Amino acid sequence: MITYEPFYRTIKDKGISTYKLIQQHGISRSLLDRLKHNKPISTVTINDLCTILGCNVEDILLYIPDKK
């Protein structure tokens, strides 16, 4: 499972609100909803978020192996 929990820590640590992401960086509300509910996003989107936030992939997502 991929979780985007680190994304929310990263924006908090950098002092960036979701409002600022929407208004200043053109991030859609639907993308933020996808992140909130751990739904799939594209690698292009991950790249864009890393560029905007000046961070690494691990600052946006975390892989947790599924339980068998």
mmCIF file of the N, C-alpha and C atoms, coordinates in Angstrom:
data_MODEL
# 
_entry.id   MODEL 
# 
loop_
_atom_site.group_PDB 
_atom_site.id 
_atom_site.type_symbol 
_atom_site.label_atom_id 
_atom_site.label_alt_id 
_atom_site.label_comp_id 
_atom_site.label_asym_id 
_atom_site.label_entity_id 
_atom_site.label_seq_id 
_atom_site.pdbx_PDB_ins_code 
_atom_site.Cartn_x 
_atom_site.Cartn_y 
_atom_site.Cartn_z 
_atom_site.occupancy 
_atom_site.B_iso_or_equiv 
_atom_site.pdbx_formal_charge 
_atom_site.auth_seq_id 
_atom_site.auth_comp_id 
_atom_site.auth_asym_id 
_atom_site.auth_atom_id 
_atom_site.pdbx_PDB_model_num 
ATOM 1   N N  . MET A 1 1  ? 0.844  -1.176  0.000   1.00 0.00 ? 1  MET A N  1 
ATOM 2   C CA . MET A 1 1  ? 0.000  0.000   0.000   1.00 0.00 ? 1  MET A CA 1 
ATOM 3   C C  . MET A 1 1  ? 0.892  1.243   0.000   1.00 0.00 ? 1  MET A C  1 
ATOM 4   N N  . ILE A 1 2  ? 0.460  2.229   -0.732  1.00 0.00 ? 2  ILE A N  1 
ATOM 5   C CA . ILE A 1 2  ? 1.138  3.516   -0.732  1.00 0.00 ? 2  ILE A CA 1 
ATOM 6   C C  . ILE A 1 2  ? 0.318  4.476   0.125   1.00 0.00 ? 2  ILE A C  1 
ATOM 7   N N  . THR A 1 3  ? 0.972  5.149   1.047   1.00 0.00 ? 3  THR A N  1 
ATOM 8   C CA . THR A 1 3  ? 0.307  6.166   1.851   1.00 0.00 ? 3  THR A CA 1 
ATOM 9   C C  . THR A 1 3  ? 0.994  7.508   1.599   1.00 0.00 ? 3  THR A C  1 
ATOM 10  N N  . TYR A 1 4  ? 0.193  8.552   1.595   1.00 0.00 ? 4  TYR A N  1 
ATOM 11  C CA . TYR A 1 4  ? 0.717  9.895   1.364   1.00 0.00 ? 4  TYR A CA 1 
ATOM 12  C C  . TYR A 1 4  ? 0.810  10.697  2.664   1.00 0.00 ? 4  TYR A C  1 
ATOM 13  N N  . GLU A 1 5  ? 0.843  10.000  3.761   1.00 0.00 ? 5  GLU A N  1 
ATOM 14  C CA . GLU A 1 5  ? 0.979  10.641  5.068   1.00 0.00 ? 5  GLU A CA 1 
ATOM 15  C C  . GLU A 1 5  ? 2.205  11.562  5.132   1.00 0.00 ? 5  GLU A C  1 
ATOM 16  N N  . PRO A 1 6  ? 3.358  11.156  4.580   1.00 0.00 ? 6  PRO A N  1 
ATOM 17  C CA . PRO A 1 6  ? 4.520  12.049  4.626   1.00 0.00 ? 6  PRO A CA 1 
ATOM 18  C C  . PRO A 1 6  ? 4.297  13.385  3.906   1.00 0.00 ? 6  PRO A C  1 
ATOM 19  N N  . PHE A 1 7  ? 3.432  13.399  2.899   1.00 0.00 ? 7  PHE A N  1 
ATOM 20  C CA . PHE A 1 7  ? 3.128  14.636  2.176   1.00 0.00 ? 7  PHE A CA 1 
ATOM 21  C C  . PHE A 1 7  ? 2.617  15.698  3.135   1.00 0.00 ? 7  PHE A C  1 
ATOM 22  N N  . TYR A 1 8  ? 1.691  15.318  4.004   1.00 0.00 ? 8  TYR A N  1 
ATOM 23  C CA . TYR A 1 8  ? 1.091  16.277  4.930   1.00 0.00 ? 8  TYR A CA 1 
ATOM 24  C C  . TYR A 1 8  ? 2.084  16.752  5.987   1.00 0.00 ? 8  TYR A C  1 
ATOM 25  N N  . ARG A 1 9  ? 2.985  15.875  6.404   1.00 0.00 ? 9  ARG A N  1 
ATOM 26  C CA . ARG A 1 9  ? 4.055  16.303  7.326   1.00 0.00 ? 9  ARG A CA 1 
ATOM 27  C C  . ARG A 1 9  ? 4.985  17.291  6.625   1.00 0.00 ? 9  ARG A C  1 
ATOM 28  N N  . THR A 1 10 ? 5.296  17.000  5.362   1.00 0.00 ? 10 THR A N  1 
ATOM 29  C CA . THR A 1 10 ? 6.211  17.854  4.600   1.00 0.00 ? 10 THR A CA 1 
ATOM 30  C C  . THR A 1 10 ? 5.639  19.246  4.410   1.00 0.00 ? 10 THR A C  1 
ATOM 31  N N  . ILE A 1 11 ? 4.374  19.342  4.012   1.00 0.00 ? 11 ILE A N  1 
ATOM 32  C CA . ILE A 1 11 ? 3.820  20.686  3.804   1.00 0.00 ? 11 ILE A CA 1 
ATOM 33  C C  . ILE A 1 11 ? 3.702  21.436  5.134   1.00 0.00 ? 11 ILE A C  1 
ATOM 34  N N  . LYS A 1 12 ? 3.422  20.706  6.204   1.00 0.00 ? 12 LYS A N  1 
ATOM 35  C CA . LYS A 1 12 ? 3.356  21.346  7.523   1.00 0.00 ? 12 LYS A CA 1 
ATOM 36  C C  . LYS A 1 12 ? 4.737  21.865  7.924   1.00 0.00 ? 12 LYS A C  1 
ATOM 37  N N  . ASP A 1 13 ? 5.762  21.026  7.764   1.00 0.00 ? 13 ASP A N  1 
ATOM 38  C CA . ASP A 1 13 ? 7.128  21.417  8.121   1.00 0.00 ? 13 ASP A CA 1 
ATOM 39  C C  . ASP A 1 13 ? 7.611  22.612  7.292   1.00 0.00 ? 13 ASP A C  1 
ATOM 40  N N  . LYS A 1 14 ? 7.167  22.694  6.053   1.00 0.00 ? 14 LYS A N  1 
ATOM 41  C CA . LYS A 1 14 ? 7.591  23.782  5.165   1.00 0.00 ? 14 LYS A CA 1 
ATOM 42  C C  . LYS A 1 14 ? 6.682  25.001  5.269   1.00 0.00 ? 14 LYS A C  1 
ATOM 43  N N  . GLY A 1 15 ? 5.635  24.904  6.079   1.00 0.00 ? 15 GLY A N  1 
ATOM 44  C CA . GLY A 1 15 ? 4.729  26.022  6.280   1.00 0.00 ? 15 GLY A CA 1 
ATOM 45  C C  . GLY A 1 15 ? 3.889  26.354  5.055   1.00 0.00 ? 15 GLY A C  1 
ATOM 46  N N  . ILE A 1 16 ? 3.545  25.320  4.276   1.00 0.00 ? 16 ILE A N  1 
ATOM 47  C CA . ILE A 1 16 ? 2.743  25.504  3.073   1.00 0.00 ? 16 ILE A CA 1 
ATOM 48  C C  . ILE A 1 16 ? 1.357  24.899  3.307   1.00 0.00 ? 16 ILE A C  1 
ATOM 49  N N  . SER A 1 17 ? 0.341  25.701  3.105   1.00 0.00 ? 17 SER A N  1 
ATOM 50  C CA . SER A 1 17 ? -1.025 25.220  3.299   1.00 0.00 ? 17 SER A CA 1 
ATOM 51  C C  . SER A 1 17 ? -1.558 24.612  2.002   1.00 0.00 ? 17 SER A C  1 
ATOM 52  N N  . THR A 1 18 ? -2.604 23.823  2.135   1.00 0.00 ? 18 THR A N  1 
ATOM 53  C CA . THR A 1 18 ? -3.241 23.285  0.934   1.00 0.00 ? 18 THR A CA 1 
ATOM 54  C C  . THR A 1 18 ? -3.844 24.424  0.111   1.00 0.00 ? 18 THR A C  1 
ATOM 55  N N  . TYR A 1 19 ? -4.309 25.466  0.784   1.00 0.00 ? 19 TYR A N  1 
ATOM 56  C CA . TYR A 1 19 ? -4.833 26.640  0.082   1.00 0.00 ? 19 TYR A CA 1 
ATOM 57  C C  . TYR A 1 19 ? -3.756 27.250  -0.818  1.00 0.00 ? 19 TYR A C  1 
ATOM 58  N N  . LYS A 1 20 ? -2.549 27.379  -0.294  1.00 0.00 ? 20 LYS A N  1 
ATOM 59  C CA . LYS A 1 20 ? -1.439 27.935  -1.080  1.00 0.00 ? 20 LYS A CA 1 
ATOM 60  C C  . LYS A 1 20 ? -1.100 27.024  -2.261  1.00 0.00 ? 20 LYS A C  1 
ATOM 61  N N  . LEU A 1 21 ? -1.139 25.714  -2.057  1.00 0.00 ? 21 LEU A N  1 
ATOM 62  C CA . LEU A 1 21 ? -0.887 24.781  -3.152  1.00 0.00 ? 21 LEU A CA 1 
ATOM 63  C C  . LEU A 1 21 ? -1.909 24.964  -4.270  1.00 0.00 ? 21 LEU A C  1 
ATOM 64  N N  . ILE A 1 22 ? -3.156 25.184  -3.888  1.00 0.00 ? 22 ILE A N  1 
ATOM 65  C CA . ILE A 1 22 ? -4.223 25.371  -4.867  1.00 0.00 ? 22 ILE A CA 1 
ATOM 66  C C  . ILE A 1 22 ? -4.078 26.719  -5.574  1.00 0.00 ? 22 ILE A C  1 
ATOM 67  N N  . GLN A 1 23 ? -3.950 27.774  -4.797  1.00 0.00 ? 23 GLN A N  1 
ATOM 68  C CA . GLN A 1 23 ? -3.957 29.125  -5.353  1.00 0.00 ? 23 GLN A CA 1 
ATOM 69  C C  . GLN A 1 23 ? -2.667 29.511  -6.073  1.00 0.00 ? 23 GLN A C  1 
ATOM 70  N N  . GLN A 1 24 ? -1.519 29.171  -5.500  1.00 0.00 ? 24 GLN A N  1 
ATOM 71  C CA . GLN A 1 24 ? -0.250 29.638  -6.063  1.00 0.00 ? 24 GLN A CA 1 
ATOM 72  C C  . GLN A 1 24 ? 0.431  28.636  -6.979  1.00 0.00 ? 24 GLN A C  1 
ATOM 73  N N  . HIS A 1 25 ? 0.113  27.359  -6.825  1.00 0.00 ? 25 HIS A N  1 
ATOM 74  C CA . HIS A 1 25 ? 0.815  26.335  -7.593  1.00 0.00 ? 25 HIS A CA 1 
ATOM 75  C C  . HIS A 1 25 ? -0.095 25.538  -8.522  1.00 0.00 ? 25 HIS A C  1 
ATOM 76  N N  . GLY A 1 26 ? -1.386 25.840  -8.511  1.00 0.00 ? 26 GLY A N  1 
ATOM 77  C CA . GLY A 1 26 ? -2.310 25.193  -9.437  1.00 0.00 ? 26 GLY A CA 1 
ATOM 78  C C  . GLY A 1 26 ? -2.618 23.739  -9.139  1.00 0.00 ? 26 GLY A C  1 
ATOM 79  N N  . ILE A 1 27 ? -2.407 23.319  -7.906  1.00 0.00 ? 27 ILE A N  1 
ATOM 80  C CA . ILE A 1 27 ? -2.745 21.948  -7.509  1.00 0.00 ? 27 ILE A CA 1 
ATOM 81  C C  . ILE A 1 27 ? -4.265 21.876  -7.365  1.00 0.00 ? 27 ILE A C  1 
ATOM 82  N N  . SER A 1 28 ? -4.864 20.860  -7.943  1.00 0.00 ? 28 SER A N  1 
ATOM 83  C CA . SER A 1 28 ? -6.329 20.756  -7.906  1.00 0.00 ? 28 SER A CA 1 
ATOM 84  C C  . SER A 1 28 ? -6.815 20.173  -6.576  1.00 0.00 ? 28 SER A C  1 
ATOM 85  N N  . ARG A 1 29 ? -8.036 20.535  -6.254  1.00 0.00 ? 29 ARG A N  1 
ATOM 86  C CA . ARG A 1 29 ? -8.668 19.986  -5.043  1.00 0.00 ? 29 ARG A CA 1 
ATOM 87  C C  . ARG A 1 29 ? -8.842 18.478  -5.181  1.00 0.00 ? 29 ARG A C  1 
ATOM 88  N N  . SER A 1 30 ? -9.088 18.021  -6.410  1.00 0.00 ? 30 SER A N  1 
ATOM 89  C CA . SER A 1 30 ? -9.273 16.581  -6.615  1.00 0.00 ? 30 SER A CA 1 
ATOM 90  C C  . SER A 1 30 ? -7.971 15.823  -6.343  1.00 0.00 ? 30 SER A C  1 
ATOM 91  N N  . LEU A 1 31 ? -6.827 16.417  -6.684  1.00 0.00 ? 31 LEU A N  1 
ATOM 92  C CA . LEU A 1 31 ? -5.551 15.764  -6.366  1.00 0.00 ? 31 LEU A CA 1 
ATOM 93  C C  . LEU A 1 31 ? -5.367 15.690  -4.858  1.00 0.00 ? 31 LEU A C  1 
ATOM 94  N N  . LEU A 1 32 ? -5.658 16.766  -4.166  1.00 0.00 ? 32 LEU A N  1 
ATOM 95  C CA . LEU A 1 32 ? -5.528 16.750  -2.710  1.00 0.00 ? 32 LEU A CA 1 
ATOM 96  C C  . LEU A 1 32 ? -6.456 15.711  -2.088  1.00 0.00 ? 32 LEU A C  1 
ATOM 97  N N  . ASP A 1 33 ? -7.642 15.538  -2.678  1.00 0.00 ? 33 ASP A N  1 
ATOM 98  C CA . ASP A 1 33 ? -8.569 14.509  -2.203  1.00 0.00 ? 33 ASP A CA 1 
ATOM 99  C C  . ASP A 1 33 ? -7.986 13.115  -2.444  1.00 0.00 ? 33 ASP A C  1 
ATOM 100 N N  . ARG A 1 34 ? -7.352 12.917  -3.601  1.00 0.00 ? 34 ARG A N  1 
ATOM 101 C CA . ARG A 1 34 ? -6.721 11.626  -3.906  1.00 0.00 ? 34 ARG A CA 1 
ATOM 102 C C  . ARG A 1 34 ? -5.613 11.330  -2.895  1.00 0.00 ? 34 ARG A C  1 
ATOM 103 N N  . LEU A 1 35 ? -4.819 12.342  -2.575  1.00 0.00 ? 35 LEU A N  1 
ATOM 104 C CA . LEU A 1 35 ? -3.748 12.162  -1.589  1.00 0.00 ? 35 LEU A CA 1 
ATOM 105 C C  . LEU A 1 35 ? -4.331 11.835  -0.216  1.00 0.00 ? 35 LEU A C  1 
ATOM 106 N N  . LYS A 1 36 ? -5.376 12.556  0.160   1.00 0.00 ? 36 LYS A N  1 
ATOM 107 C CA . LYS A 1 36 ? -5.999 12.358  1.468   1.00 0.00 ? 36 LYS A CA 1 
ATOM 108 C C  . LYS A 1 36 ? -6.525 10.936  1.638   1.00 0.00 ? 36 LYS A C  1 
ATOM 109 N N  . HIS A 1 37 ? -7.026 10.359  0.533   1.00 0.00 ? 37 HIS A N  1 
ATOM 110 C CA . HIS A 1 37 ? -7.614 9.024   0.604   1.00 0.00 ? 37 HIS A CA 1 
ATOM 111 C C  . HIS A 1 37 ? -6.693 7.920   0.065   1.00 0.00 ? 37 HIS A C  1 
ATOM 112 N N  . ASN A 1 38 ? -5.398 8.251   -0.074  1.00 0.00 ? 38 ASN A N  1 
ATOM 113 C CA . ASN A 1 38 ? -4.386 7.284   -0.516  1.00 0.00 ? 38 ASN A CA 1 
ATOM 114 C C  . ASN A 1 38 ? -4.749 6.592   -1.828  1.00 0.00 ? 38 ASN A C  1 
ATOM 115 N N  . LYS A 1 39 ? -5.307 7.355   -2.746  1.00 0.00 ? 39 LYS A N  1 
ATOM 116 C CA . LYS A 1 39 ? -5.630 6.822   -4.070  1.00 0.00 ? 39 LYS A CA 1 
ATOM 117 C C  . LYS A 1 39 ? -4.431 7.023   -4.989  1.00 0.00 ? 39 LYS A C  1 
ATOM 118 N N  . PRO A 1 40 ? -4.347 6.252   -6.057  1.00 0.00 ? 40 PRO A N  1 
ATOM 119 C CA . PRO A 1 40 ? -3.186 6.343   -6.956  1.00 0.00 ? 40 PRO A CA 1 
ATOM 120 C C  . PRO A 1 40 ? -3.056 7.716   -7.620  1.00 0.00 ? 40 PRO A C  1 
ATOM 121 N N  . ILE A 1 41 ? -1.810 8.154   -7.772  1.00 0.00 ? 41 ILE A N  1 
ATOM 122 C CA . ILE A 1 41 ? -1.491 9.349   -8.544  1.00 0.00 ? 41 ILE A CA 1 
ATOM 123 C C  . ILE A 1 41 ? -0.340 8.990   -9.481  1.00 0.00 ? 41 ILE A C  1 
ATOM 124 N N  . SER A 1 42 ? -0.155 9.786   -10.511 1.00 0.00 ? 42 SER A N  1 
ATOM 125 C CA . SER A 1 42 ? 0.879  9.471   -11.498 1.00 0.00 ? 42 SER A CA 1 
ATOM 126 C C  . SER A 1 42 ? 2.267  9.882   -11.017 1.00 0.00 ? 42 SER A C  1 
ATOM 127 N N  . THR A 1 43 ? 3.267  9.295   -11.645 1.00 0.00 ? 43 THR A N  1 
ATOM 128 C CA . THR A 1 43 ? 4.646  9.672   -11.316 1.00 0.00 ? 43 THR A CA 1 
ATOM 129 C C  . THR A 1 43 ? 4.933  11.100  -11.768 1.00 0.00 ? 43 THR A C  1 
ATOM 130 N N  . VAL A 1 44 ? 4.238  11.561  -12.792 1.00 0.00 ? 44 VAL A N  1 
ATOM 131 C CA . VAL A 1 44 ? 4.382  12.960  -13.224 1.00 0.00 ? 44 VAL A CA 1 
ATOM 132 C C  . VAL A 1 44 ? 3.919  13.887  -12.101 1.00 0.00 ? 44 VAL A C  1 
ATOM 133 N N  . THR A 1 45 ? 2.819  13.535  -11.460 1.00 0.00 ? 45 THR A N  1 
ATOM 134 C CA . THR A 1 45 ? 2.300  14.329  -10.351 1.00 0.00 ? 45 THR A CA 1 
ATOM 135 C C  . THR A 1 45 ? 3.258  14.296  -9.169  1.00 0.00 ? 45 THR A C  1 
ATOM 136 N N  . ILE A 1 46 ? 3.811  13.135  -8.883  1.00 0.00 ? 46 ILE A N  1 
ATOM 137 C CA . ILE A 1 46 ? 4.795  13.026  -7.796  1.00 0.00 ? 46 ILE A CA 1 
ATOM 138 C C  . ILE A 1 46 ? 5.994  13.922  -8.101  1.00 0.00 ? 46 ILE A C  1 
ATOM 139 N N  . ASN A 1 47 ? 6.443  13.901  -9.341  1.00 0.00 ? 47 ASN A N  1 
ATOM 140 C CA . ASN A 1 47 ? 7.551  14.762  -9.759  1.00 0.00 ? 47 ASN A CA 1 
ATOM 141 C C  . ASN A 1 47 ? 7.187  16.238  -9.566  1.00 0.00 ? 47 ASN A C  1 
ATOM 142 N N  . ASP A 1 48 ? 5.999  16.618  -9.972  1.00 0.00 ? 48 ASP A N  1 
ATOM 143 C CA . ASP A 1 48 ? 5.553  18.011  -9.812  1.00 0.00 ? 48 ASP A CA 1 
ATOM 144 C C  . ASP A 1 48 ? 5.526  18.421  -8.343  1.00 0.00 ? 48 ASP A C  1 
ATOM 145 N N  . LEU A 1 49 ? 5.011  17.553  -7.488  1.00 0.00 ? 49 LEU A N  1 
ATOM 146 C CA . LEU A 1 49 ? 4.959  17.861  -6.057  1.00 0.00 ? 49 LEU A CA 1 
ATOM 147 C C  . LEU A 1 49 ? 6.362  18.003  -5.466  1.00 0.00 ? 49 LEU A C  1 
ATOM 148 N N  . CYS A 1 50 ? 7.268  17.115  -5.873  1.00 0.00 ? 50 CYS A N  1 
ATOM 149 C CA . CYS A 1 50 ? 8.657  17.210  -5.395  1.00 0.00 ? 50 CYS A CA 1 
ATOM 150 C C  . CYS A 1 50 ? 9.291  18.524  -5.835  1.00 0.00 ? 50 CYS A C  1 
ATOM 151 N N  . THR A 1 51 ? 9.013  18.946  -7.053  1.00 0.00 ? 51 THR A N  1 
ATOM 152 C CA . THR A 1 51 ? 9.547  20.203  -7.571  1.00 0.00 ? 51 THR A CA 1 
ATOM 153 C C  . THR A 1 51 ? 8.985  21.391  -6.794  1.00 0.00 ? 51 THR A C  1 
ATOM 154 N N  . ILE A 1 52 ? 7.680  21.409  -6.597  1.00 0.00 ? 52 ILE A N  1 
ATOM 155 C CA . ILE A 1 52 ? 7.029  22.506  -5.878  1.00 0.00 ? 52 ILE A CA 1 
ATOM 156 C C  . ILE A 1 52 ? 7.534  22.597  -4.447  1.00 0.00 ? 52 ILE A C  1 
ATOM 157 N N  . LEU A 1 53 ? 7.650  21.445  -3.788  1.00 0.00 ? 53 LEU A N  1 
ATOM 158 C CA . LEU A 1 53 ? 8.014  21.428  -2.371  1.00 0.00 ? 53 LEU A CA 1 
ATOM 159 C C  . LEU A 1 53 ? 9.523  21.388  -2.137  1.00 0.00 ? 53 LEU A C  1 
ATOM 160 N N  . GLY A 1 54 ? 10.288 21.152  -3.195  1.00 0.00 ? 54 GLY A N  1 
ATOM 161 C CA . GLY A 1 54 ? 11.737 21.049  -3.039  1.00 0.00 ? 54 GLY A CA 1 
ATOM 162 C C  . GLY A 1 54 ? 12.110 19.899  -2.116  1.00 0.00 ? 54 GLY A C  1 
ATOM 163 N N  . CYS A 1 55 ? 11.535 18.744  -2.398  1.00 0.00 ? 55 CYS A N  1 
ATOM 164 C CA . CYS A 1 55 ? 11.752 17.593  -1.519  1.00 0.00 ? 55 CYS A CA 1 
ATOM 165 C C  . CYS A 1 55 ? 11.996 16.338  -2.339  1.00 0.00 ? 55 CYS A C  1 
ATOM 166 N N  . ASN A 1 56 ? 12.201 15.223  -1.652  1.00 0.00 ? 56 ASN A N  1 
ATOM 167 C CA . ASN A 1 56 ? 12.400 13.920  -2.274  1.00 0.00 ? 56 ASN A CA 1 
ATOM 168 C C  . ASN A 1 56 ? 11.094 13.124  -2.254  1.00 0.00 ? 56 ASN A C  1 
ATOM 169 N N  . VAL A 1 57 ? 11.049 12.060  -3.043  1.00 0.00 ? 57 VAL A N  1 
ATOM 170 C CA . VAL A 1 57 ? 9.850  11.222  -3.130  1.00 0.00 ? 57 VAL A CA 1 
ATOM 171 C C  . VAL A 1 57 ? 9.438  10.706  -1.749  1.00 0.00 ? 57 VAL A C  1 
ATOM 172 N N  . GLU A 1 58 ? 10.393 10.318  -0.940  1.00 0.00 ? 58 GLU A N  1 
ATOM 173 C CA . GLU A 1 58 ? 10.053 9.770   0.378   1.00 0.00 ? 58 GLU A CA 1 
ATOM 174 C C  . GLU A 1 58 ? 9.444  10.820  1.307   1.00 0.00 ? 58 GLU A C  1 
ATOM 175 N N  . ASP A 1 59 ? 9.514  12.088  0.927   1.00 0.00 ? 59 ASP A N  1 
ATOM 176 C CA . ASP A 1 59 ? 8.858  13.144  1.693   1.00 0.00 ? 59 ASP A CA 1 
ATOM 177 C C  . ASP A 1 59 ? 7.397  13.300  1.295   1.00 0.00 ? 59 ASP A C  1 
ATOM 178 N N  . ILE A 1 60 ? 6.978  12.550  0.274   1.00 0.00 ? 60 ILE A N  1 
ATOM 179 C CA . ILE A 1 60 ? 5.604  12.621  -0.212  1.00 0.00 ? 60 ILE A CA 1 
ATOM 180 C C  . ILE A 1 60 ? 4.848  11.323  0.011   1.00 0.00 ? 60 ILE A C  1 
ATOM 181 N N  . LEU A 1 61 ? 5.524  10.203  -0.165  1.00 0.00 ? 61 LEU A N  1 
ATOM 182 C CA . LEU A 1 61 ? 4.825  8.936   -0.025  1.00 0.00 ? 61 LEU A CA 1 
ATOM 183 C C  . LEU A 1 61 ? 5.656  7.905   0.725   1.00 0.00 ? 61 LEU A C  1 
ATOM 184 N N  . LEU A 1 62 ? 4.945  6.894   1.201   1.00 0.00 ? 62 LEU A N  1 
ATOM 185 C CA . LEU A 1 62 ? 5.566  5.805   1.941   1.00 0.00 ? 62 LEU A CA 1 
ATOM 186 C C  . LEU A 1 62 ? 4.944  4.500   1.484   1.00 0.00 ? 62 LEU A C  1 
ATOM 187 N N  . TYR A 1 63 ? 5.791  3.524   1.210   1.00 0.00 ? 63 TYR A N  1 
ATOM 188 C CA . TYR A 1 63 ? 5.309  2.193   0.822   1.00 0.00 ? 63 TYR A CA 1 
ATOM 189 C C  . TYR A 1 63 ? 5.211  1.327   2.070   1.00 0.00 ? 63 TYR A C  1 
ATOM 190 N N  . ILE A 1 64 ? 4.044  0.728   2.267   1.00 0.00 ? 64 ILE A N  1 
ATOM 191 C CA . ILE A 1 64 ? 3.819  -0.198  3.377   1.00 0.00 ? 64 ILE A CA 1 
ATOM 192 C C  . ILE A 1 64 ? 3.382  -1.517  2.752   1.00 0.00 ? 64 ILE A C  1 
ATOM 193 N N  . PRO A 1 65 ? 4.167  -2.588  2.929   1.00 0.00 ? 65 PRO A N  1 
ATOM 194 C CA . PRO A 1 65 ? 3.781  -3.882  2.335   1.00 0.00 ? 65 PRO A CA 1 
ATOM 195 C C  . PRO A 1 65 ? 2.401  -4.328  2.835   1.00 0.00 ? 65 PRO A C  1 
ATOM 196 N N  . ASP A 1 66 ? 1.607  -4.882  1.925   1.00 0.00 ? 66 ASP A N  1 
ATOM 197 C CA . ASP A 1 66 ? 0.294  -5.406  2.284   1.00 0.00 ? 66 ASP A CA 1 
ATOM 198 C C  . ASP A 1 66 ? 0.456  -6.638  3.151   1.00 0.00 ? 66 ASP A C  1 
ATOM 199 N N  . LYS A 1 67 ? -0.453 -6.812  4.091   1.00 0.00 ? 67 LYS A N  1 
ATOM 200 C CA . LYS A 1 67 ? -0.448 -8.019  4.913   1.00 0.00 ? 67 LYS A CA 1 
ATOM 201 C C  . LYS A 1 67 ? -1.037 -9.148  4.106   1.00 0.00 ? 67 LYS A C  1 
ATOM 202 N N  . LYS A 1 68 ? -0.454 -10.329 4.219   1.00 0.00 ? 68 LYS A N  1 
ATOM 203 C CA . LYS A 1 68 ? -0.933 -11.489 3.449   1.00 0.00 ? 68 LYS A CA 1 
ATOM 204 C C  . LYS A 1 68 ? -1.978 -12.258 4.190   1.00 0.00 ? 68 LYS A C  1 
# 
